[in-house]
Amino acid sequence: MFPRSLRLGRHGIEQSRKLPRTTTGHFSISYGTLPNTAGLGVIVPKKAVKSAVHRHQLKRRLREILRDFAKRSQIPTTVVVAARAGSDTLTFSQIQDELSAAFRDILAGT
């Protein structure tokens, strides 16, 4: 779990729908700045990953990767990563590489 200072609550995740979005092969990333809201969120829907074990494993992996990016201040104030179908088959390093490339593109565009 993220430290409380980095967590994005339910309200923040709902508000993130208004933010710009980028997609990779396995993830959809909403990013930007929301008034009175900052933090990181991870969404792994049952529709994309059927097994609860794989959903929770993917969430843990995504949280760890986002925590590392947040420590290095490489990401905007609000980021929500949503998994897409097939993302549960990736290894940790593949997920990390895919998100690194996406964050490089996001930072280059801002």
N, C-alpha and C positions, 0 to 999 in steps of 0.2 A: 504494500500500500504506500501511496505517496505521503510525505509529511503533510500535515494539515495546511501548511502555507502554500503547497503546490496543488492541492486537490481542487477540482472543479466540481461543484455540486450539480444536482439535477437541473436547477434553474439555469446554470451556466451552460450545461450541455444542450438544453432546449434553445437557449439564445444563440448557440454556435451555428445554428442553421442559417443565420443571417450572414455569416462570415464567408469570405472567399474560400474556395475548396480546390484542392488538387488531388489527382488520383494517380496511383501507381498500379502495377499489375495486381496487387493483392490488398491494397489499402486505400482508403479515402481519408484525406487529411483536411480538416477545417482549421483555419488559423487566422489570427488577427488580434485586434484589441476591442474589447467590449467595455462599456462604461460600468464601473463598479464590479467587474468580474475579471478575474485572472486565474489561471491555473491550467492543469493538464487533465485530460479525460481519455478514457479508453472504452470503446464499445466493441463487443464481440457478440453479434446477434446469433440467435439459435438458427436462423435461416441460413447463415453462412457456415457455421460450424455446429453440426448436430450433437456431437458428444460433449457432455458437460466437462469431462476430464480434459478434453482438448481445448475447450473454450477457456477454462481457468488457466491452463498451462500457457496458452497464447496471451492471455491478459497479463500474467506474471512476466512473460518475456517482454511485452510491449512496455509495461511500466518500468522495467529495469533500463531499457533503452532510452525511454523518455527522461528518466531520472538522470542518466548520464548527460544527455543533451542539455537539460536544464541547468546542471552544475556548470557546464561550460558556457552557459548563456547564449546558446546558438539558436534559440527558438523564440518566436513572438510570445506575447504575454498569455494568450489563450490558444491552446492547441487541443484538438480532439481527433484521435485516430480511430477510425472505424475499420474493422476487418471485413474483407470480402471473401467470397468463396475461394477455397483452395489455400488460404493463408495458413491453415493449421498443418500443412505438409512441409512448410519451410523450416529450416534450421535456424538457430539463434543468429548465426553469422549472416545468413541470407536476409533475414528480417532487418538486421542492423545495416547491411549494405543498401537495401532498398530504401529504408527510411533516411539514411544519410544522404543518399542522392536526392531524395525528395526535399529534405531540409536545405540542401545546397541550392536547389532550384528556387525554393521559397525565399531564401535570404538574398539570392542574386536579383530576384524580382522586386524586393522591397528597398 
